[in-house]
């Protein structure tokens, strides 16, 4: 889980990763197909209860109590991309 200012779908994060020259899938399979496949694939099974659930987190308490100021996800992805490229 990434603690960020906003909520992002994996497709949005993958699109940002692709913009920095890395390959990430942007295809979103239908929920019914993933639920069906979870019956046969142990790596997918733990995700099954979360499929179709809109999960939003509020980080206001972390900001207030811990004085937490998240780095924008765009910067995080850019920095991580640069780090990974330096190790190729």
N, CA, C and O atoms as a GROMACS GRO file, in nm:
protein
  352
    1UNK      N    1   0.084  -0.118   0.000
    1UNK     CA    2   0.000   0.000   0.000
    1UNK      C    3   0.088   0.124   0.000
    1UNK      O    4   0.188   0.131   0.072
    2UNK      N    5   0.052   0.219  -0.080
    2UNK     CA    6   0.124   0.346  -0.085
    2UNK      C    7   0.038   0.449  -0.014
    2UNK      O    8  -0.077   0.471  -0.050
    3UNK      N    9   0.096   0.513   0.087
    3UNK     CA   10   0.023   0.618   0.157
    3UNK      C   11   0.044   0.747   0.081
    3UNK      O   12   0.153   0.806   0.085
    4UNK      N   13  -0.058   0.791   0.011
    4UNK     CA   14  -0.049   0.908  -0.076
    4UNK      C   15  -0.159   1.007  -0.044
    4UNK      O   16  -0.253   0.976   0.030
    5UNK      N   17  -0.146   1.124  -0.099
    5UNK     CA   18  -0.244   1.231  -0.078
    5UNK      C   19  -0.381   1.193  -0.133
    5UNK      O   20  -0.483   1.224  -0.073
    6UNK      N   21  -0.382   1.128  -0.246
    6UNK     CA   22  -0.507   1.092  -0.313
    6UNK      C   23  -0.516   0.942  -0.334
    6UNK      O   24  -0.420   0.869  -0.311
    7UNK      N   25  -0.632   0.898  -0.378
    7UNK     CA   26  -0.653   0.758  -0.412
    7UNK      C   27  -0.627   0.740  -0.561
    7UNK      O   28  -0.674   0.819  -0.643
    8UNK      N   29  -0.552   0.635  -0.596
    8UNK     CA   30  -0.520   0.608  -0.736
    8UNK      C   31  -0.556   0.465  -0.769
    8UNK      O   32  -0.535   0.374  -0.689
    9UNK      N   33  -0.611   0.445  -0.887
    9UNK     CA   34  -0.634   0.311  -0.940
    9UNK      C   35  -0.501   0.259  -0.992
    9UNK      O   36  -0.415   0.337  -1.033
   10UNK      N   37  -0.483   0.127  -0.990
   10UNK     CA   38  -0.360   0.068  -1.041
   10UNK      C   39  -0.336   0.106  -1.187
   10UNK      O   40  -0.221   0.126  -1.228
   11UNK      N   41  -0.442   0.117  -1.264
   11UNK     CA   42  -0.428   0.156  -1.404
   11UNK      C   43  -0.363   0.294  -1.415
   11UNK      O   44  -0.280   0.317  -1.502
   12UNK      N   45  -0.401   0.387  -1.327
   12UNK     CA   46  -0.343   0.522  -1.328
   12UNK      C   47  -0.194   0.516  -1.292
   12UNK      O   48  -0.112   0.584  -1.354
   13UNK      N   49  -0.161   0.436  -1.192
   13UNK     CA   50  -0.021   0.423  -1.151
   13UNK      C   51   0.060   0.360  -1.263
   13UNK      O   52   0.172   0.404  -1.292
   14UNK      N   53   0.006   0.257  -1.327
   14UNK     CA   54   0.076   0.192  -1.439
   14UNK      C   55   0.096   0.288  -1.555
   14UNK      O   56   0.200   0.284  -1.621
   15UNK      N   57  -0.001   0.373  -1.582
   15UNK     CA   58   0.013   0.472  -1.688
   15UNK      C   59   0.127   0.568  -1.656
   15UNK      O   60   0.206   0.602  -1.744
   16UNK      N   61   0.136   0.612  -1.531
   16UNK     CA   62   0.246   0.700  -1.490
   16UNK      C   63   0.381   0.629  -1.504
   16UNK      O   64   0.479   0.690  -1.546
   17UNK      N   65   0.386   0.501  -1.469
   17UNK     CA   66   0.509   0.424  -1.482
   17UNK      C   67   0.549   0.415  -1.629
   17UNK      O   68   0.666   0.431  -1.662
   18UNK      N   69   0.452   0.390  -1.718
   18UNK     CA   70   0.480   0.382  -1.862
   18UNK      C   71   0.534   0.513  -1.915
   18UNK      O   72   0.618   0.513  -2.005
   19UNK      N   73   0.487   0.625  -1.862
   19UNK     CA   74   0.533   0.756  -1.907
   19UNK      C   75   0.681   0.778  -1.876
   19UNK      O   76   0.745   0.865  -1.936
   20UNK      N   77   0.736   0.699  -1.784
   20UNK     CA   78   0.877   0.712  -1.748
   20UNK      C   79   0.963   0.603  -1.810
   20UNK      O   80   1.076   0.579  -1.767
   21UNK      N   81   0.909   0.536  -1.912
   21UNK     CA   82   0.989   0.442  -1.990
   21UNK      C   83   0.993   0.299  -1.938
   21UNK      O   84   1.074   0.220  -1.986
   22UNK      N   85   0.910   0.265  -1.843
   22UNK     CA   86   0.903   0.127  -1.795
   22UNK      C   87   0.775   0.064  -1.845
   22UNK      O   88   0.677   0.133  -1.873
   23UNK      N   89   0.775  -0.067  -1.856
   23UNK     CA   90   0.656  -0.137  -1.905
   23UNK      C   91   0.572  -0.181  -1.786
   23UNK      O   92   0.618  -0.254  -1.698
   24UNK      N   93   0.448  -0.136  -1.785
   24UNK     CA   94   0.352  -0.178  -1.682
   24UNK      C   95   0.218  -0.201  -1.752
   24UNK      O   96   0.181  -0.125  -1.841
   25UNK      N   97   0.147  -0.304  -1.712
   25UNK     CA   98   0.019  -0.334  -1.779
   25UNK      C   99  -0.087  -0.229  -1.747
   25UNK      O  100  -0.100  -0.186  -1.633
   26UNK      N  101  -0.163  -0.190  -1.848
   26UNK     CA  102  -0.273  -0.096  -1.826
   26UNK      C  103  -0.408  -0.159  -1.858
   26UNK      O  104  -0.512  -0.094  -1.850
   27UNK      N  105  -0.406  -0.286  -1.893
   27UNK     CA  106  -0.529  -0.359  -1.921
   27UNK      C  107  -0.600  -0.392  -1.790
   27UNK      O  108  -0.536  -0.439  -1.695
   28UNK      N  109  -0.728  -0.367  -1.784
   28UNK     CA  110  -0.808  -0.400  -1.666
   28UNK      C  111  -0.901  -0.516  -1.701
   28UNK      O  112  -0.995  -0.499  -1.779
   29UNK      N  113  -0.876  -0.633  -1.643
   29UNK     CA  114  -0.964  -0.746  -1.674
   29UNK      C  115  -1.100  -0.730  -1.608
   29UNK      O  116  -1.111  -0.662  -1.506
   30UNK      N  117  -1.203  -0.790  -1.664
   30UNK     CA  118  -1.336  -0.782  -1.601
   30UNK      C  119  -1.334  -0.849  -1.462
   30UNK      O  120  -1.268  -0.951  -1.443
   31UNK      N  121  -1.405  -0.790  -1.368
   31UNK     CA  122  -1.407  -0.841  -1.231
   31UNK      C  123  -1.455  -0.986  -1.226
   31UNK      O  124  -1.398  -1.067  -1.153
   32UNK      N  125  -1.558  -1.018  -1.303
   32UNK     CA  126  -1.610  -1.156  -1.300
   32UNK      C  127  -1.503  -1.256  -1.341
   32UNK      O  128  -1.499  -1.368  -1.289
   33UNK      N  129  -1.416  -1.217  -1.435
   33UNK     CA  130  -1.311  -1.308  -1.482
   33UNK      C  131  -1.206  -1.329  -1.373
   33UNK      O  132  -1.160  -1.442  -1.352
   34UNK      N  133  -1.168  -1.223  -1.305
   34UNK     CA  134  -1.068  -1.234  -1.198
   34UNK      C  135  -1.125  -1.318  -1.083
   34UNK      O  136  -1.054  -1.401  -1.026
   35UNK      N  137  -1.253  -1.296  -1.048
   35UNK     CA  138  -1.315  -1.376  -0.942
   35UNK      C  139  -1.318  -1.524  -0.980
   35UNK      O  140  -1.293  -1.610  -0.896
   36UNK      N  141  -1.347  -1.552  -1.104
   36UNK     CA  142  -1.349  -1.690  -1.151
   36UNK      C  143  -1.209  -1.751  -1.144
   36UNK      O  144  -1.192  -1.863  -1.096
   37UNK      N  145  -1.109  -1.677  -1.192
   37UNK     CA  146  -0.971  -1.727  -1.193
   37UNK      C  147  -0.917  -1.746  -1.052
   37UNK      O  148  -0.830  -1.830  -1.030
   38UNK      N  149  -0.968  -1.668  -0.956
   38UNK     CA  150  -0.922  -1.680  -0.817
   38UNK      C  151  -0.954  -1.817  -0.759
   38UNK      O  152  -0.889  -1.861  -0.664
   39UNK      N  153  -1.051  -1.884  -0.815
   39UNK     CA  154  -1.084  -2.019  -0.769
   39UNK      C  155  -0.976  -2.121  -0.805
   39UNK      O  156  -0.969  -2.228  -0.745
   40UNK      N  157  -0.892  -2.087  -0.902
   40UNK     CA  158  -0.790  -2.180  -0.951
   40UNK      C  159  -0.647  -2.132  -0.927
   40UNK      O  160  -0.553  -2.211  -0.938
   41UNK      N  161  -0.630  -2.006  -0.894
   41UNK     CA  162  -0.497  -1.948  -0.880
   41UNK      C  163  -0.479  -1.893  -0.738
   41UNK      O  164  -0.545  -1.797  -0.699
   42UNK      N  165  -0.389  -1.955  -0.662
   42UNK     CA  166  -0.368  -1.914  -0.523
   42UNK      C  167  -0.309  -1.774  -0.508
   42UNK      O  168  -0.323  -1.713  -0.402
   43UNK      N  169  -0.245  -1.723  -0.612
   43UNK     CA  170  -0.188  -1.588  -0.602
   43UNK      C  171  -0.296  -1.480  -0.615
   43UNK      O  172  -0.278  -1.369  -0.566
   44UNK      N  173  -0.406  -1.513  -0.678
   44UNK     CA  174  -0.516  -1.418  -0.696
   44UNK      C  175  -0.617  -1.428  -0.582
   44UNK      O  176  -0.683  -1.329  -0.548
   45UNK      N  177  -0.629  -1.545  -0.522
   45UNK     CA  178  -0.733  -1.571  -0.421
   45UNK      C  179  -0.740  -1.465  -0.310
   45UNK      O  180  -0.851  -1.426  -0.276
   46UNK      N  181  -0.630  -1.416  -0.252
   46UNK     CA  182  -0.641  -1.317  -0.144
   46UNK      C  183  -0.703  -1.184  -0.188
   46UNK      O  184  -0.755  -1.110  -0.104
   47UNK      N  185  -0.699  -1.155  -0.316
   47UNK     CA  186  -0.753  -1.029  -0.367
   47UNK      C  187  -0.904  -1.037  -0.389
   47UNK      O  188  -0.972  -0.935  -0.394
   48UNK      N  189  -0.955  -1.156  -0.403
   48UNK     CA  190  -1.095  -1.177  -0.439
   48UNK      C  191  -1.194  -1.097  -0.353
   48UNK      O  192  -1.286  -1.038  -0.409
   49UNK      N  193  -1.181  -1.094  -0.219
   49UNK     CA  194  -1.278  -1.018  -0.139
   49UNK      C  195  -1.276  -0.867  -0.164
   49UNK      O  196  -1.373  -0.798  -0.134
   50UNK      N  197  -1.166  -0.817  -0.219
   50UNK     CA  198  -1.154  -0.673  -0.242
   50UNK      C  199  -1.203  -0.630  -0.380
   50UNK      O  200  -1.218  -0.511  -0.406
   51UNK      N  201  -1.228  -0.725  -0.468
   51UNK     CA  202  -1.269  -0.691  -0.604
   51UNK      C  203  -1.405  -0.623  -0.604
   51UNK      O  204  -1.500  -0.671  -0.542
   52UNK      N  205  -1.413  -0.513  -0.674
   52UNK     CA  206  -1.538  -0.439  -0.684
   52UNK      C  207  -1.564  -0.346  -0.567
   52UNK      O  208  -1.665  -0.276  -0.565
   53UNK      N  209  -1.473  -0.345  -0.468
   53UNK     CA  210  -1.489  -0.259  -0.351
   53UNK      C  211  -1.410  -0.131  -0.374
   53UNK      O  212  -1.291  -0.135  -0.405
   54UNK      N  213  -1.476  -0.018  -0.358
   54UNK     CA  214  -1.408   0.111  -0.373
   54UNK      C  215  -1.348   0.147  -0.238
   54UNK      O  216  -1.420   0.182  -0.144
   55UNK      N  217  -1.216   0.140  -0.229
   55UNK     CA  218  -1.147   0.164  -0.102
   55UNK      C  219  -1.084   0.302  -0.105
   55UNK      O  220  -1.002   0.333  -0.192
   56UNK      N  221  -1.123   0.384  -0.011
   56UNK     CA  222  -1.064   0.517   0.003
   56UNK      C  223  -1.011   0.531   0.145
   56UNK      O  224  -1.078   0.493   0.242
   57UNK      N  225  -0.893   0.586   0.157
   57UNK     CA  226  -0.833   0.609   0.287
   57UNK      C  227  -0.819   0.758   0.309
   57UNK      O  228  -0.799   0.835   0.215
   58UNK      N  229  -0.830   0.798   0.433
   58UNK     CA  230  -0.815   0.938   0.469
   58UNK      C  231  -0.688   0.951   0.552
   58UNK      O  232  -0.674   0.885   0.656
   59UNK      N  233  -0.595   1.034   0.508
   59UNK     CA  234  -0.468   1.047   0.578
   59UNK      C  235  -0.462   1.172   0.665
   59UNK      O  236  -0.354   1.211   0.710
   60UNK      N  237  -0.575   1.234   0.689
   60UNK     CA  238  -0.575   1.357   0.769
   60UNK      C  239  -0.519   1.338   0.909
   60UNK      O  240  -0.448   1.425   0.958
   61UNK      N  241  -0.548   1.225   0.974
   61UNK     CA  242  -0.493   1.201   1.108
   61UNK      C  243  -0.342   1.186   1.104
   61UNK      O  244  -0.272   1.235   1.193
   62UNK      N  245  -0.290   1.119   1.002
   62UNK     CA  246  -0.145   1.105   0.988
   62UNK      C  247  -0.080   1.241   0.969
   62UNK      O  248   0.028   1.267   1.022
   63UNK      N  249  -0.146   1.328   0.895
   63UNK     CA  250  -0.095   1.464   0.876
   63UNK      C  251  -0.097   1.542   1.007
   63UNK      O  252  -0.001   1.610   1.041
   64UNK      N  253  -0.208   1.531   1.079
   64UNK     CA  254  -0.227   1.607   1.202
   64UNK      C  255  -0.137   1.558   1.314
   64UNK      O  256  -0.064   1.637   1.374
   65UNK      N  257  -0.141   1.430   1.344
   65UNK     CA  258  -0.069   1.375   1.459
   65UNK      C  259   0.080   1.358   1.431
   65UNK      O  260   0.164   1.390   1.515
   66UNK      N  261   0.113   1.307   1.314
   66UNK     CA  262   0.252   1.276   1.281
   66UNK      C  263   0.322   1.385   1.201
   66UNK      O  264   0.441   1.374   1.171
   67UNK      N  265   0.248   1.489   1.167
   67UNK     CA  266   0.301   1.596   1.081
   67UNK      C  267   0.353   1.535   0.950
   67UNK      O  268   0.460   1.571   0.901
   68UNK      N  269   0.275   1.443   0.896
   68UNK     CA  270   0.312   1.370   0.775
   68UNK      C  271   0.270   1.449   0.652
   68UNK      O  272   0.155   1.490   0.640
   69UNK      N  273   0.364   1.470   0.563
   69UNK     CA  274   0.337   1.538   0.436
   69UNK      C  275   0.382   1.447   0.323
   69UNK      O  276   0.501   1.437   0.294
   70UNK      N  277   0.287   1.380   0.259
   70UNK     CA  278   0.324   1.283   0.155
   70UNK      C  279   0.386   1.351   0.033
   70UNK      O  280   0.351   1.462  -0.005
   71UNK      N  281   0.479   1.278  -0.026
   71UNK     CA  282   0.539   1.323  -0.151
   71UNK      C  283   0.438   1.292  -0.261
   71UNK      O  284   0.380   1.183  -0.262
   72UNK      N  285   0.416   1.384  -0.354
   72UNK     CA  286   0.322   1.355  -0.463
   72UNK      C  287   0.360   1.226  -0.536
   72UNK      O  288   0.478   1.200  -0.560
   73UNK      N  289   0.261   1.146  -0.569
   73UNK     CA  290   0.287   1.016  -0.630
   73UNK      C  291   0.362   1.029  -0.763
   73UNK      O  292   0.441   0.942  -0.799
   74UNK      N  293   0.336   1.137  -0.835
   74UNK     CA  294   0.407   1.158  -0.961
   74UNK      C  295   0.557   1.169  -0.937
   74UNK      O  296   0.637   1.113  -1.012
   75UNK      N  297   0.596   1.241  -0.831
   75UNK     CA  298   0.738   1.256  -0.798
   75UNK      C  299   0.795   1.122  -0.749
   75UNK      O  300   0.908   1.087  -0.784
   76UNK      N  301   0.718   1.049  -0.670
   76UNK     CA  302   0.762   0.919  -0.621
   76UNK      C  303   0.790   0.824  -0.737
   76UNK      O  304   0.893   0.755  -0.738
   77UNK      N  305   0.700   0.820  -0.834
   77UNK     CA  306   0.719   0.732  -0.950
   77UNK      C  307   0.837   0.778  -1.033
   77UNK      O  308   0.915   0.695  -1.081
   78UNK      N  309   0.852   0.908  -1.051
   78UNK     CA  310   0.966   0.960  -1.128
   78UNK      C  311   1.098   0.925  -1.059
   78UNK      O  312   1.191   0.880  -1.125
   79UNK      N  313   1.106   0.945  -0.928
   79UNK     CA  314   1.228   0.914  -0.854
   79UNK      C  315   1.259   0.765  -0.856
   79UNK      O  316   1.374   0.726  -0.874
   80UNK      N  317   1.157   0.682  -0.838
   80UNK     CA  318   1.177   0.537  -0.841
   80UNK      C  319   1.222   0.492  -0.979
   80UNK      O  320   1.309   0.406  -0.992
   81UNK      N  321   1.164   0.550  -1.082
   81UNK     CA  322   1.202   0.517  -1.219
   81UNK      C  323   1.349   0.552  -1.243
   81UNK      O  324   1.423   0.472  -1.300
   82UNK      N  325   1.389   0.670  -1.200
   82UNK     CA  326   1.528   0.711  -1.215
   82UNK      C  327   1.623   0.617  -1.141
   82UNK      O  328   1.729   0.582  -1.192
   83UNK      N  329   1.584   0.577  -1.021
   83UNK     CA  330   1.664   0.484  -0.943
   83UNK      C  331   1.679   0.351  -1.015
   83UNK      O  332   1.789   0.297  -1.025
   84UNK      N  333   1.568   0.298  -1.066
   84UNK     CA  334   1.573   0.170  -1.136
   84UNK      C  335   1.655   0.177  -1.264
   84UNK      O  336   1.727   0.083  -1.297
   85UNK      N  337   1.644   0.289  -1.336
   85UNK     CA  338   1.722   0.305  -1.459
   85UNK      C  339   1.872   0.310  -1.430
   85UNK      O  340   1.952   0.265  -1.511
   86UNK      N  341   1.910   0.363  -1.314
   86UNK     CA  342   2.052   0.374  -1.280
   86UNK      C  343   2.114   0.237  -1.251
   86UNK      O  344   2.237   0.224  -1.249
   87UNK      N  345   2.033   0.136  -1.227
   87UNK     CA  346   2.083   0.002  -1.198
   87UNK      C  347   2.071  -0.094  -1.314
   87UNK      O  348   2.090  -0.214  -1.297
   88UNK      N  349   2.038  -0.044  -1.432
   88UNK     CA  350   2.029  -0.131  -1.551
   88UNK      C  351   2.166  -0.163  -1.602
   88UNK      O  352   2.180  -0.235  -1.701
   0.00000   0.00000   0.00000
